[in-house]
Amino acid sequence: MRKAGSIIRPARAALRSRRQLSAEVPSSTLKITTLPNKLRVATDTTPGHFSSVGLYIDGGARYETPETSGVSHFLDRMAFKSTSTRSDEDMSNAIHSLGGQIMCSSSRETMMYQSSHFHKGTPLAVSLIADTIQNPAFHPEEIAAQQDAAYYEIREITSKPEMILPEVLHNVAYGKGGLGNPLLCPEERVSDINSHLLRDTMQRWYTPDKMVIAGAGMPHEELVELADKYFSSLKAPIPRTSSSTSVPSHLLSQSNSPFPKTLTRAASYLFPNPALPSPPLNNRSATYTGGHRFIHDANAEFNHLYVAYEGAGIHDDDIYALATMQVLLGGGGSFSAGGPGKGMYSRLYTHILNHYPQVDHCASFHHIYTDSSLFGLFASFVPAANGQQGGNTSSQILPHLIHQLSLLAYSPIPKTELDRAKNQLKSSLMMALESRSVEVEDLGRQVSIRKRNTSLSMGVRFPVTEMTAKIDEVDPNAVRRVALKLFGPDSGNKPTIVCMGYDDVSSPSDVFKHYGLAA
């Protein structure tokens, strides 16, 4: 069994001569090294009592095919189980000895293996991550156990509208394949997941040119040596002679979906919703279609209504205006405002939640990906048909949501209101990056994104000061321009509508046209 031991640190010159590592980005704290097999190692040596290290891989639900549907969900669940060098008990004991936390998370555009621990635990954490991605045992009994767990997880999530409807929204917005793929393994596919399928997918996805190892709290040279020790056996793929189309990438993102294991993550913490980097492995960009779906449930406590438009991709400068618009709209639960600074002055609170007690929840959302995003609003409300006094039909609630979008396009935004939203956005960004694990995830995602985008400085992290400066540049004209670009009548865009409950919306296109939005 491979044991985590002390690090032998050769002189830097000897390390370079032995491995011929590439030179790095000059920065006071940020350092990036590329190993000969194209795996990148990035660190930000900020002070603290804990270290955090993560491996970020370009792969996820977006890159699944009908034959591999559900694989990323199971790769997530099978992480840190038995390997060819550690039994399940050995793995559990090693994890507990770290005294921190270690986890795997799958999203639409990335696989993430991350550990937060005391400084001395870094060698063990890196060895555990390397072991689980390079030497998984995938014992039949372990897969069977996770299949049983997946059935339960699927039933639990599909029974909760607030958890499953964002998935339905993606499927309606993007159709089958790509960003329309489900994050959860489809129930009919659970029994088809086996070790051969998992290994074949890992062989295609888990190549060093698609990987970034990021760390904070340890010397850069230490993490480089550990990466070299545990990952140098990974071979870079042989370059293809045929040309391929790559999808650009950049930095940020947000997610309101409360799936277990963060099933809807994005690419950075500029926005309340994290997606991720990398060109699709099938060389196919996102195809937004829009559409309308009604899910009848006459016994539901609330009706649920989602409205979305396609927004900008993660590296579009308009992403800052969109993030500001999302915070400006804000919203939340009818009892969750909490006080100043937590959304009580956002538009959905002041214009909808504070005036209509039958609306239980109303909020904006912004799911951001490399080449697309979904921007919109949703509401949960008491249905008129269940006999409760003061209920509403979906057709009665839809105009309220559409009106809030139209105000962004056609009404000037007061400076104090816009400044409040921008300050909230900047403070959310700053506070999120105070977390060591969030800082490392942001670093890994940004380096991975920029590695894939030749229009950006190779491997240079987008400074938080530059992000906040971009937010400061957002003015009422920018908000109006981006709003018209997304859902103005001449945008060429079309909405995505998902309704669940007792009744569907009737003639939605007439409502959109009435408020001057693309239908």
N, C-alpha and C positions, 0 to 999 in steps of 0.2 A: 504493500500500500504506500502511495506517495505521501510523505509527511511534509508539513510546512516547517521549514527550518530557518536558520539565520541566513541572512543575505551576504554573499561574498561580493564585495564591492571592488572590482578592479579599477585601476586608474582610468580616468575618462579617456585618455589617449589610447590606452590599450583596448577599451571597449569599442572605440570608433574603428580602430584598425581591424579588430576581430569581426565586427558586424557591419562596418561601413554605413552607420546611421546617418540620415540626412540632417542638414543644419536646420535650426529652428527660428521661430519668430521672435525678434527682440521685443521684450516686454519686461516690466518690473516684476510681474508675478506670473504671467501666462507664458508657458513653454509648450512647444509641440515638437514631437519627434516622429519621423516616419521610419519604421523598420524596413529591412530589405524586402519583406513579403508584402509591403504596402499597408500594413496595419499601422494606425496612427495612435500615438500616446500623447495626451494633453493633460496638463496640470495647471492649477492655479493655487499657489502656495499662500493662501490666506491663513492667518493664525486661528487657533481654536484647540479645544481639548479632544475633539473627535476627528477621525478621518472618514472620508467617503470615497468609494471607487465604483465605477460602473463600466459595463461593456454594452455598447449600443450598436445594433446590427440592423442594416437596411433589410427589413422583411416584416411581414405581418399580413393581416387579413386582406389588404388591398391586392396582394400579389398571389392570392390563392386562385386556383382554377376549380371548375366543378369536381375534378378528380381529387383535389387536395383541400377542398373546403373543410374548415374546422381544424386544420393542422396547427395553426398558430395558437389557438385556444389550448390545444393539448400540449404543445411545446412549453407553454406557460405553466400548465399544471404538472408537467413531468420534470420540471427543473428541480435540482437539488434532491433527486432521489438516488437510487443505487447507480453506481458507475462500475466500470471494469476494475477500478482501483480502490473503491470504497463501497462497503455495504451500506444499506439504508441506515442502519444503526450508527455506523462510523460517520456518515454524512451528518446525521442529526447531532451526534456528540460534538463534531467539529463546529457546526453552526452555533450550538449553545455555548461553546467555549469562547466564541467571539465576544459575547457580552453586548452585542448590538442587534442589528437586524439585517437580514439578507433576503432578497426577494427577486422574483422575475415578474415582468409585466409585458403583456402583448398589446399592441394597438393596431390601428389600420396601417401604419407606415413604419413601425419599428418593433424590434424585440429588445428589451432592456433587462439586464442582469445587474443588480446594484446591491452594495453592502455599505452600511455605516457602522463604525466600530471604533474602539480605542486605537491609537496610533500603532501600537505593537501588533495589532491584528491584521494589518494590510497584507503581509505575505500569505497568511492563511486564507484571507478573503479572495485574493487573486487566484490562488491555487484551487479553491472551491469553484469559482466561476469557470476557470479553464477546464476543470475536470467535468463539470456538468454539461459543457457544450462540446467537448472533444471525446469523452469516453462514456456516454450514457449507456446504461445497461438495457433499459426499456424491457424489463422483465414482464412477461404476460400478466402476472398477478397484479403488478403495479399499474399497468394499463387498464386492467379490468376494474381496479378500485377507482381509478380516475374516471372511467366511463360511468360508473354508478354515481359518482359525485357530480359529473356533468349533467346527467339526467335530472338530478335534484336541482342543480343550479339553473338549468333551463326552465324548469317548472316554476321555480321561485321568481325568476326575473320576468318571464312572460306573464305572470299573474299581477305584476306591478306596472301599471301604465306609464308612470313617470320614468321607469327604467327601460322598458321595451320600445316605447314610441320614438325616441331618438333613433333607434335602429331602423324602425319602419320608415322614418323620415329619410334616412340615407338611401334605403332601397328604392323608395319612390323617386327621390331626386336624381339618383345616378343609375337606376336600373340594375340589371344583373351584371356582376363582375366589377372589378376595380373598387372604387369607394362605396359602391352599393353592396359589397360583400358583407355578411354579418360578422360581428366580432365574436359572437358565441358560435360554437359548432352547431349546425342545424341538427335537430333531434334525430332525423332519419340518417344522419351521417355518423353518429356517435359510435355505432357498432362497427363501422368500417375503418376506424382509426386503428392502426397496428404499427409495430416497430419498423417494418419496411417502409411504410409511408413517412413516418417521422424521420427516419435516417436519410431517406432520399431528399426530403425537403431541406434538412439541415445541410446536406452536402451542396445543395444549390444555393441556399441563402447564406450560410455561415462561412463565407470566404473572407480572408483578411482585408481585401480591398474594400469590403463593405462594412468594416468594423472600426470603431473608435473606442479606445480605453481612456476614460477620463478620471481624474482624481483630484482631491483637495485635501490638504492637511499633511501631505508627505512630500519629501524632496523629489523633484522631477527625476533625477538620476535613479532614485530607488524604484519608482514605478516603471521606468524604462527597462531596468534590469529585470524586474519581475515579469514584465510583458515579454521580454526577450527570452526569459527562462521558460515560461509556460505557454507561449503562443508562437514561438518561432517555427515550430513544426508544421504550422498551417501554411499551405502553399498558395501563392497567388495564382489565380487562374491564367491559363495561356491566353495571350491577347488574340482576339478574333480579327480576321482580316475584313469581314463584312462590316459595313458602317451600321451604327445603331443610333436611334433617336433618344437623346436623354432629356429628361424633364428637369428644368431648372429647380433650384432650391434656395432657401433663405432662413429666416429665423423666427419664429414666434408661434403662439397659438393658445386656444382656450377650449374648455369642455364643461358642460353642465351635466353630463350624464353620470349618475351615481353608480355605475356598474361596479361590482366587486372587482378587485385587482385593477382598478382604473381602466376599464374596458374602452373608454373613449379618451385617449390622451392626444396631445398635439405636440408642437415643437419647441416652445419656449414659454416663459412665464410673463411675457409682456401682457398677455390677456388672461382672463380667468379661465381659459380653456387650452390645455396642452395638446397637436397631430404630429407629424414628423417628416424627416427628410428622405432623400434618395429617389432616383428615378425608378419608376416601376420596373420590376424585373422582367415583365413581359413587354417592356418598351411601349406601353400604351398609356397615353395621358388620360386624365379624367374626362368623362363625357357626361355632362349634366343634361338631363332631359326635362326635369320638372314633372309635375303630374298631380293627381288627386286620388286619394284612397280613403274610403270610409270603412271602419270596423264596427259592426253593430254589436252593442252590448247593452241590452235593455235593463240589466240588473246592476249596472255600474253606479257607484255613489256619485260620481262626477262625470260630466262630459269633458273631453279633452280635445283641444283644437291647436294645431301647429301650422304656422305659415312661415315659409322660408323662400329666399332667393339665393342664387349663386353669387358669391362674393369673390374677392381677389385672393390669389394664392399667397403663400407665405412670404414670398420675396418681393411682392408688389408694394411700392411705397404707400399706396392707398390703404394698406393694412392698418396704419396708425389712425387714420380717420375712422375706419370701421371699428377699431377697438374703442375709440372714444365714443362713437355712436352707441356701441353696445352698453358701455357704462352709463351713458346719458339716459338710455331707456331703462336700464336697471331692472327693478322689480324683484319679486320673490314671493314668499308665502304671506298670507294675510296677517300673520302674527309674528313675522320674522324680521321686521325692519331693524329692531334693536336699538335705534337711536341715531343721532347725527353721525355721519361718516360711514354708515352701514346700509345706505340705500333708501332711507326714508324720504329723501328729497328727489329721488329719481322719478322720471316721468310716469312710469307704469304704476308707481305708488300714488303719486299725486293726482293722476288723471283717471286711473281705473280702480286700483285696490281700495283707495280711501273713499270712493264714491259708490262702489257696487259691492255690497257685502256678500252677494251670492257668488262672487268670484273668489275662489279659495286660493288660487295661485296664478300669478301672471308674471312672466319674466322674459327678458331677451336672451338670446344665445348666439354664439359664434363658434362654429367648429371649423378650424383652419387646417389646411393641408398644403402640400408643396405647390400644387398647381390649381387649387380651387378652394372654396370654403362655402359654408352654409351660414347665412345670416338671417335671423328672423325672430319671431315672438311665439309664445305659446300661452294658453290659458286653461285652467281647470275650474269648472264652475258647476253649480247646482243645476241639473236639468229641469226644465219646466214640466216634463212629463212624469216625474216621479211623485207628484202630489204635494211636494214641499212648496210652501209659499215663497214667492220671489224668485223662482227658478227661471232659467232662460233657455231658449233654443240655441243651437250652434249658429244659425243664421242671424240671430240677434247680437251675438258676441263678435262675430267676424268683423263688422264695420268698426268696432272700437279698436281692434288690433290694426286694421288697415289704416285707420285715421292717424295712429301714432307714427306709422311709417311715412305717411304723406306729409306730416308736419315737418319731418326732417328735410324733405325735398322742397317744400313750398313756403315755410314760415321761418323768418329769421330767428336764430337762437340767441337769447340774451347772453352777454359776455359773462355775467356772474354764474349762470348755469353751466356754460361750456367750461369755464375755469374750474368749477367744482368737479365736473366729470374728469377733466384732465388731471387734476390733483389726485383724485381717487385712483385713477389708472396708474399714475406714477408711484403712489404710495403702495399699491398692491404689488407692483413689480418689485419695488425695493424691499418690501417686507418678505415677499416670497424668496428672494435671493439671500435673505438672512439665514435660511435653512441650508445647512451643509449639503444635504442630499439633493435639494432643489438646485443648488449652485452647480453641483457636479452633473446633474442631468442636463441642465441648460448648456453647460460647457460641451458635454458629449454630443448633444444634438446639434449645436451650432457648428462645431468642427466637422461633423459628419455632413451637414447641409452644405457648408462652404466647400468641402472637398469635392462635392458633386457639381458645383456651379462655377464654371470658368469665368463668369462675369464678376465674381466676387474675389477679394483678396484670398489667396489660397491659405486656408487654415487659420485665418485671423478671426478672433472672436469679436462679435459686434459689441462694443462697450455699452454698459448700462447707461452711461452718460450720453451716449449718442442716441440711444433709444428715447430717453427722456427729452432730449433736444428735439427729436422728431415729433414727439407728442406735443411739445410746446408750440410747434409750428402749425398745428391744426387750428384753423379758424372757421368762422361760420361759412365762408365761401367754400372751403374745402369740404365741409360736411354736406353742404347742398350739392356740390359737384358730384361727390361720391354717391350720395343718395340717388340722384338722377341717373347716374351711370349704372347703378345696380337695379333700381326698380322704377325708373322713370318710364313714361309711355313710349319713348323712342330708344330705350335701352336694348330692345331685342331680347330681353330676358323674359322668363316666364316663371310664375310662382310654383312652389310645391306646397300642397295642402294635405294634411293628414287629420282626420277627425275620428274620434272613437267615443262611443257612448250610445245614447238613445236615438239621436237624430243626426243627420248629415246637414251640411250647409247647402242651400239651394241657390243656383245662379251666382256662383262666386265671381265669375268674370265681370258681371255687371257691377258688383261692389268695387272691384279693383278699378274699373274704368271710371266709376263715379268719383273716386278719390284721386284720379289722375295717375294711377300706377299701372305698370305693365301687367297685362292679363294673358 
